[in-house]
Amino acid sequence: MVYKIGVWPEFMFPSPLQVFKTLWSGIKDGTYTIALLHSIRRLLIGYFIATILGASIGVILASNKTLDETFGSLVLSFQSVPSVVWLPLAILWFKLGEPSIIFVVVIGGIWNMIISSSTGIKNVSPEFIRCAKNLGYKNIKMFAKVIVPASIPHIITGMRLAWAFCWRALMAAEILGTGKGLGQILMWGRDMGNMQTVLSVMIMIALTGFITDNLIFKKLEGRVLERWGLLNN
């Protein structure tokens, strides 16, 4: 170990065995499990709002050229702003607590959903539109039967990216905010100088993100792309 040769002391760089013992202990006594459930609940609420709201705004932007050229440019700018930057405003608007954390989570994922939904609708093949018109489709029927189904691959990709960004935003908000969650345990470990706790929570966060992405969103995206004939074999 690096601390044995005098590079770093043990409390700064704990051994992998110490980290995994702390991780297992936190899971066994329910500390990490309860914190994870609190975090997942916030994530699901924020993600659901970001998905619905983002997709709706994306549809509006794609349907209105003036809005797309004005507000659409602002969306691209907002996407580059880290979601944690919104936390001071969230605290000012909603006070320090659950609503402010969920607001930051929503902000973390909404921009990707807007961009993906808008891009998907604008990139629908003109051939689909012409064929639908020849079949008598127009207005709402055209939108529901042709445009939305054709844009699904972009929307699914946006949902996958939005989940990842919402997860990152949640951790940042929990570290700086209040309430139970993995971010709060991480903050406690840092304040106490307990690097085993810090590293074990980091592993927990990474594993949760990896599992949800690979077991849910990656498979869903692959099936959609295969169904739409967009998956390279």
Secondary structure, DSSP 8 states (H G I E B T S, - for coil): -GGGGTSS-TTTS--HHHHHHHHHHHHHTTHHHHHHHHHHHHHHHHHHHHHHHHHHHHHHHHH-HHHHHHHHHHHHHHHTS-GGGGHHHHHHHH-SSHHHHHHHHHHHHHHHHHHHHHHHHHTS-HHHHHHHHHTT--HHHHIIIIIHHHHHHHHHHHHHHHHHHHHHHHHHHHHHS-SSSHHHHHHHHHHTT-HHHHHHHHHHHHHHHHHHIIIIIHHHHHHHHHHTT----
